[in-house]
Amino acid sequence: RGAKVLGIVKGLGEKADHFHRTRSSPDGGPAIATIRAALEDAGMDESGIGYINAHGTSTPENDKMEYSSMLAVFGEGLKGIPVSSNKSMIGHTLTAAGAVEAVFSIQTMLTGTLPPTINYTNPDPTIELDVVPNVKRDGAPRAVLSNSFGFGGQNASLVMTLEPA
């Protein structure tokens, strides 16, 4: 039909978390499984991810769970992957959050601009991430991971890439 392809969903991981209606399992088990399923569906390993759009609600409990989940999947390689959360700029859009985060992720690849986590002034010293703090950063990720760990145990992770040349 002649439409320009802006990005490709290469992989999707979906897992349920029965821990609590509004809280994620503290051990991160369902989130770990979700991220791994997305990478497997994309046919790639963790080394191919160049940016992570975190679920990033900026709550101590959620941030620690998401960090430990990403660390379990990416290991020491996590320190070299830029991470940010668009919720810092637009708030939590609840049911629309995953779709909005997918758009941010694709725009990150298209523009070569890593969006910041604004108001990031007091980082938790136990969470060792390459957070993009307060201002955008140049970057050209070829593949991004977007995490959505929502209310009711609805977990999804997307691996997105640009259209192959």
C-alpha positions in Angstrom: 0.0 0.0 0.0 3.0 2.3 -0.1 3.1 3.1 3.6 6.5 4.0 5.1 7.5 1.4 7.8 8.7 3.3 10.9 9.6 0.3 13.0 9.2 -3.4 13.4 8.0 -5.3 16.4 10.6 -8.1 16.3 9.6 -9.8 19.5 6.9 -9.9 22.1 6.9 -11.4 25.5 3.8 -11.7 27.7 3.5 -13.2 31.1 1.0 -12.9 33.9 2.0 -11.9 37.5 -0.5 -13.2 40.1 1.4 -11.7 43.1 -1.0 -8.7 43.7 -3.6 -6.6 41.9 -1.3 -3.5 41.8 2.2 -4.7 42.7 4.6 -6.8 40.8 6.2 -9.9 42.3 9.2 -8.6 44.3 11.5 -11.4 43.0 10.8 -10.2 39.4 10.2 -13.7 38.2 7.3 -12.8 35.8 9.2 -9.7 34.5 12.3 -11.8 33.9 10.3 -14.3 32.0 8.6 -11.6 30.0 11.9 -10.0 28.9 13.4 -13.3 28.0 10.3 -14.3 26.0 10.5 -11.1 24.0 14.2 -11.6 23.2 13.5 -15.2 22.2 10.6 -14.2 20.0 12.8 -11.6 18.3 15.5 -14.3 17.7 18.2 -12.3 19.4 20.1 -12.3 22.7 20.5 -9.5 25.1 23.6 -8.2 23.4 21.5 -6.8 20.5 19.6 -4.3 22.7 20.9 -0.7 22.5 18.3 1.1 24.6 15.7 0.2 27.2 12.4 2.1 27.7 11.8 1.1 31.3 8.3 0.7 32.8 9.8 3.1 35.2 7.0 4.2 37.6 9.6 5.9 39.9 8.4 4.0 42.9 11.1 2.4 45.0 9.4 -1.1 45.0 8.8 -1.2 41.2 12.1 0.3 40.3 14.0 -2.3 42.4 12.0 -5.1 40.9 12.5 -3.9 37.3 16.2 -3.3 37.9 16.7 -6.8 39.3 14.7 -8.3 36.4 16.8 -6.5 33.8 20.0 -7.4 35.7 19.0 -11.1 35.7 18.6 -11.0 31.9 21.4 -8.7 30.8 23.9 -9.3 33.6 26.9 -7.0 33.6 26.0 -5.9 30.1 23.2 -3.9 31.6 25.6 -1.2 32.7 26.3 -0.3 29.1 22.7 0.0 28.0 21.1 3.4 28.3 17.7 3.3 30.1 15.0 5.9 30.6 11.3 6.2 31.3 9.0 8.5 29.4 6.6 8.5 32.4 8.8 11.1 34.0 7.7 13.5 31.2 4.1 12.6 30.5 2.9 10.8 33.6 1.4 7.3 33.7 -1.1 6.8 31.0 -2.3 3.6 32.5 -3.9 1.4 29.8 -2.2 3.4 27.0 1.3 3.3 28.6 2.5 0.4 26.5 1.4 2.0 23.2 2.9 5.3 24.2 6.2 3.7 25.2 6.3 1.8 21.9 6.0 5.2 20.0 8.8 6.7 22.2 11.0 3.7 21.5 10.5 3.8 17.7 11.1 7.6 17.8 14.3 6.9 19.7 15.6 4.8 16.9 14.4 7.1 14.1 15.8 10.3 15.6 19.0 9.0 17.2 17.9 10.7 20.4 17.7 8.9 23.8 14.9 10.5 25.8 15.7 11.6 29.3 14.2 10.6 32.6 13.5 14.2 33.9 13.7 15.2 37.6 16.2 12.4 38.1 18.1 14.1 40.9 18.3 11.5 43.7 19.2 8.1 42.3 19.0 5.0 44.4 22.7 3.9 44.9 21.7 0.3 44.8 20.3 0.6 41.2 23.3 0.7 38.9 21.8 1.7 35.6 23.0 4.0 32.8 20.0 6.3 33.2 19.7 9.1 30.7 19.2 11.9 33.3 17.3 15.1 32.8 18.4 15.9 29.2 18.3 14.0 26.0 21.4 12.2 24.8 22.5 11.2 21.3 22.4 7.6 20.6 21.7 5.3 17.7 20.2 2.0 19.0 19.4 -0.6 16.3 17.1 -2.5 18.7 15.2 -1.3 21.7 13.4 -3.1 24.6 10.2 -1.6 26.0 8.9 -3.0 29.3 5.3 -2.6 30.5 4.6 -4.3 33.9 1.0 -3.2 34.6 -1.8 -3.4 37.1 -3.5 -6.8 37.4 -0.3 -8.6 36.5 -0.4 -7.7 32.8 3.3 -7.9 31.7 4.6 -7.3 28.2 8.0 -6.5 26.7 8.5 -5.5 23.1 11.7 -5.8 21.1 11.6 -3.2 18.2 13.9 -2.5 15.4 14.0 -0.3 12.3 13.1 -1.7 8.9 16.0 -3.5 7.4 17.8 -1.6 4.7 
